[in-house]
Amino acid sequence: MTVALSTALSGISSANERLRASASNIANMAASNQARPSVEPTNVDKAPEREINPANEVVEQQAAAYAFVANMKVLQTQLNTTGALLDIKA
């Protein structure tokens, strides 16, 4: 697997985890004493905990969706490029 493929797949996984964490936060909003876990790319082990705000969660979900789509485009472009190169060599 090339570096570009693994980078795109890692980005997809990260976006998926951000979306999962945000969805979990929204689902747990009924509990008043819940702290907001978040996924930060620079510090995954100790993410800061904040109060759950629905507006922030919607923005987080949209950002995760855009990151997911962007990484899918990178993956698609890489696969198309690899296919074109194989066609040229064949």
C-alpha positions as CSV (number, residue, x, y, z in Angstrom):
1,M,0.0,0.0,0.0
2,T,1.4,3.4,-0.9
3,V,1.8,6.2,1.5
4,A,-0.9,8.3,-0.3
5,L,-3.5,5.5,0.2
6,S,-2.6,5.0,3.9
7,T,-2.8,8.7,4.5
8,A,-6.2,9.0,2.9
9,L,-7.5,5.9,4.8
10,S,-6.1,7.3,8.0
11,G,-8.0,10.6,7.3
12,I,-11.2,8.7,6.7
13,S,-10.8,6.8,9.9
14,S,-10.1,10.0,11.8
15,A,-13.2,11.7,10.3
16,N,-15.3,8.7,11.2
17,E,-14.1,8.8,14.8
18,R,-14.9,12.5,15.1
19,L,-18.4,11.9,13.8
20,R,-18.9,9.0,16.2
21,A,-17.7,11.1,19.2
22,S,-20.0,13.9,18.2
23,A,-23.0,11.6,17.7
24,S,-22.3,10.1,21.1
25,N,-22.2,13.5,22.7
26,I,-25.6,14.4,21.2
27,A,-27.1,11.1,22.4
28,N,-25.8,11.7,25.9
29,M,-27.1,15.3,26.2
30,A,-29.9,14.2,28.5
31,A,-27.5,13.4,31.3
32,S,-26.8,16.8,32.9
33,N,-23.4,15.8,34.3
34,Q,-21.8,14.6,31.1
35,A,-18.5,16.1,30.0
36,R,-17.8,16.4,26.3
37,P,-15.2,14.0,25.1
38,S,-13.6,15.2,21.8
39,V,-11.0,13.9,19.4
40,E,-8.1,16.3,18.9
41,P,-5.5,15.3,16.3
42,T,-2.6,16.7,18.3
43,N,-3.4,15.1,21.6
44,V,-5.5,11.9,21.2
45,D,-4.7,10.5,24.7
46,K,-5.9,13.5,26.7
47,A,-8.6,15.3,24.9
48,P,-10.0,18.3,26.7
49,E,-13.5,17.9,28.2
50,R,-16.0,20.7,27.6
51,E,-19.7,21.2,28.2
52,I,-21.9,19.7,25.5
53,N,-23.3,22.4,23.2
54,P,-25.6,21.3,20.4
55,A,-24.5,24.0,18.0
56,N,-20.8,22.9,18.4
57,E,-21.8,19.3,17.8
58,V,-23.5,20.2,14.6
59,V,-20.5,22.1,13.4
60,E,-18.2,19.2,14.4
61,Q,-20.4,16.7,12.5
62,Q,-20.3,18.9,9.4
63,A,-16.5,19.3,9.6
64,A,-16.1,15.6,10.0
65,A,-18.3,15.0,7.0
66,Y,-16.3,17.5,4.9
67,A,-13.1,15.8,6.0
68,F,-14.5,12.4,5.1
69,V,-15.5,13.6,1.6
70,A,-12.1,15.3,1.1
71,N,-10.2,12.1,2.0
72,M,-12.5,10.0,-0.2
73,K,-11.6,12.4,-3.1
74,V,-7.9,12.0,-2.4
75,L,-8.3,8.2,-2.3
76,Q,-10.3,8.2,-5.6
77,T,-7.7,10.4,-7.3
78,Q,-4.9,8.2,-6.1
79,L,-6.7,5.0,-7.4
80,N,-7.5,6.7,-10.7
81,T,-3.9,7.8,-11.1
82,T,-2.6,4.3,-10.3
83,G,-5.0,2.8,-12.9
84,A,-3.9,5.3,-15.5
85,L,-0.2,4.5,-14.8
86,L,-1.0,0.7,-15.1
87,D,-2.8,1.3,-18.4
88,I,0.3,3.2,-19.8
89,K,2.7,0.4,-18.7
90,A,0.5,-2.4,-20.1
